[in-house]
């Protein structure tokens, strides 16, 4: 494993994607014994290319907020959120627009989330959709990622349906 510190090595969006892996080995030897009026230094390097590839992706974050809470059964529930990803130039997170994001629901007592619909992120990564409130449970957004941006899953927002 090779660790890369974004603040030291990743400067702009073009750095995300497929990286080729190579290896470099360097050595230095020296003879510091000057009793024979000779001191020597020897340097050597070996390099290997084509060792493989790896994906370098920008980190993503998601939020979820379902309102109103509580909600009457059958009434409209609005689920908002934001999809952001690391901006290596500013060292902050910024909105990720035009991306498909799954809205998921897990009913009270269930063990897994199920996708309800897919929403496309808008300006500044904004996510907004509506659903009919049918049962108590949690809503969350889930982003599958891209070739340059990692996956993200928001924390579920529990909604009490009356």
C-alpha positions in Angstrom: 0.0 0.0 0.0 1.2 3.5 -0.8 -0.3 6.4 1.1 -0.8 9.7 -0.7 -1.4 12.9 1.2 -3.8 15.0 -0.9 -2.5 18.3 0.5 1.0 17.3 -0.6 0.5 15.5 -3.9 -3.0 16.1 -5.4 -3.4 19.6 -6.8 -6.4 19.6 -9.2 -9.2 17.5 -10.5 -7.1 16.1 -13.3 -5.1 14.1 -10.7 -8.1 11.8 -10.1 -8.4 8.7 -12.2 -6.3 5.7 -13.1 -2.7 5.9 -12.0 0.1 3.6 -13.3 2.2 2.0 -10.6 6.0 1.9 -10.8 8.9 1.3 -8.4 12.2 3.0 -7.7 15.0 1.7 -5.6 18.0 3.8 -4.7 21.2 2.9 -2.9 24.3 4.8 -1.8 27.5 3.3 -0.5 30.7 5.1 0.6 34.3 4.3 1.6 35.2 7.0 4.1 38.5 5.4 5.1 41.1 7.9 3.9 44.1 5.9 5.1 44.8 5.0 1.6 44.3 8.6 0.4 41.1 7.6 -1.3 37.4 8.2 -0.4 34.7 6.9 -2.7 31.0 7.1 -3.1 28.8 4.8 -5.2 25.2 5.6 -6.2 22.8 3.2 -7.9 19.2 3.3 -9.0 16.8 0.7 -10.3 13.4 1.4 -11.7 10.5 -0.8 -12.7 7.4 0.2 -14.6 4.2 -1.6 -15.6 3.6 -3.0 -12.1 -0.1 -2.3 -12.3 -2.7 0.4 -11.9 -4.8 1.9 -9.1 -7.7 4.3 -8.9 -7.2 7.6 -7.2 -10.6 9.1 -6.3 -11.9 12.3 -4.7 -13.8 11.7 -1.5 -17.6 12.3 -1.5 -20.0 13.3 1.2 -23.8 13.1 1.3 -26.5 14.5 3.6 -30.2 13.7 4.0 -33.1 15.6 5.7 -36.7 14.5 5.4 -39.5 16.9 6.4 -42.0 17.4 7.9 -41.5 15.3 11.0 -43.8 13.7 12.0 -45.9 13.4 8.9 -49.4 12.2 8.3 -49.8 8.9 6.4 -50.3 9.5 2.7 -49.1 13.2 2.9 -46.1 14.4 0.9 -42.7 14.1 2.5 -39.8 16.2 1.1 -36.3 14.7 1.2 -33.4 17.1 0.7 -29.7 16.6 0.7 -26.4 17.6 -0.7 -23.8 15.7 -2.6 -20.3 17.2 -2.3 -16.8 16.0 -3.2 -13.3 17.0 -2.2 -11.9 19.9 -4.2 -8.1 19.4 -4.1 -7.4 23.0 -5.3 -9.3 24.7 -2.5 -8.9 21.8 0.1 -12.6 22.1 0.8 -15.7 20.2 -0.3 -17.8 21.6 -3.2 -21.1 20.6 -4.8 -21.1 17.8 -7.3 -23.8 18.4 -9.9 -25.4 16.2 -12.5 -24.9 13.0 -10.7 -27.5 10.2 -10.1 -28.1 9.6 -6.4 -30.4 6.8 -5.1 -33.0 7.7 -2.4 -33.4 4.7 -0.2 -36.0 3.8 2.5 -35.7 1.3 5.4 -39.0 0.5 7.2 -39.0 0.4 10.9 -37.9 -3.1 12.0 -36.4 -3.9 8.5 -32.7 -4.8 8.1 -31.9 -3.3 4.8 -32.6 -0.2 2.7 -34.4 -0.4 -0.6 -34.1 2.2 -3.4 -37.2 4.2 -3.9 -36.1 6.4 -6.8 -33.1 8.1 -8.3 -32.5 11.8 -8.2 -30.0 13.9 -10.1 -27.9 16.4 -8.1 -28.6 20.0 -9.1 -26.8 23.3 -8.5 -24.1 23.0 -5.8 -25.0 19.3 -5.5 -28.5 19.9 -4.2 -30.9 16.9 -4.0 -34.6 17.4 -3.6 -37.5 15.0 -4.2 -40.9 14.1 -2.7 -42.5 10.8 -1.7 -45.8 9.8 -0.2 -45.4 9.0 3.5 -46.5 5.4 4.0 -44.8 3.9 7.1 -42.3 4.7 9.9 -38.7 4.4 8.8 -35.5 6.0 7.7 -34.7 7.7 4.4 -31.1 8.2 3.1 -29.3 9.1 -0.1 -26.7 6.8 -1.6 -24.1 7.7 -4.3 -22.5 4.9 -6.3 -19.4 6.9 -7.2 -17.7 7.5 -10.5 -14.2 6.7 -12.0 -12.9 9.9 -10.3 -15.1 10.2 -7.2 -15.7 7.6 -4.4 -19.0 6.3 -3.1 -20.9 8.0 -0.3 -23.9 7.1 1.9 -25.7 9.6 4.1 -26.9 8.8 7.6 -30.5 7.8 7.6 -33.2 10.3 8.8 -35.9 8.6 10.7 -39.5 9.7 10.0 -42.5 9.0 12.2 -45.7 8.5 10.2 -49.0 9.2 12.0 
